[in-house]
């Protein structure tokens, strides 16, 4: 990275420190920027970025790529805590608030909007939009940086261009790795309850089994919610009983079906991720309250 040193009076001016604080008068790559944020997430310990954990050959570990510490304590602990608080504040009540509204996990980060030098001069037409941060903020596991060079469409602020892209990435990671200890009190994991097969619309179940070539016994002939069970390669399909007074178990259901079912019960549904439902924020069997909000975490796995 190129950072002006205080002792170099030829390149460092009285206003340099102020300009450098928000990204001008220095040269730092996105990966280097992310390394600094990782140091904050690591309570001040700065480690060298690595692209590999290990090298395998014929299924055996040939080489382990260890963690290389650059600086055990790059800033004072009190500075780390202040930085964490400020970065969380950006997402909770600052320029990242709209992009992360209703997010079920905490994110700490910073939006960035910088003019791009074109022909040796800055103008109000060319920008870099960025968002860099880590999550979950209270127990950091992942970090990410998104930089959009010269965005089009009339929007160029980091909060409106880069932050939504960051959230799409973090939602995907979060939904695929629900082993993260986030919101344990609200998210229900698959192994908490004895759950077999998901509810599905009748014709969808029939179509799936036909496509897979599985023999089936269909006990219903109307278009209703249905459940199925497979034993010894044979599928039995029967009508599902939906008690409209209680929240159903929608895990493993397609997002479309789960949303349709829950909204018809009067609940407000929010989706995070892509794929089928991995977990739900309201426990199955809970008394239905009209207008109650429920979060569904989706996963393709």
Secondary structure, 3 states (H helix, E strand, C coil): CEECCCCCCCCCCCCHHHHHCCCCCEECCHHHHHHHHHHHHCCCCEECCCCCCEEEECCEEEEECCCCEEECCCCCHHHHHHHHHHHHHHHHHCCCCCCCCCCCCCEEEEEEEEEEEECCEEEEEEEEEEEEEEECCCCCCEEEEEEEECCCCCCCCHHHHHHHHHHHHHHHHHHHCCCCCCCCCCCCCHHHCCCCCCCEEHHHHHHHHHHHCCEEEECCCCCCEEEEEEECCEEEEEECCCCCCECCCCCCCEHHHHHHHHHHCCCEEEEECCCEEEEECCCCCCECCCCCEEEEEEECC
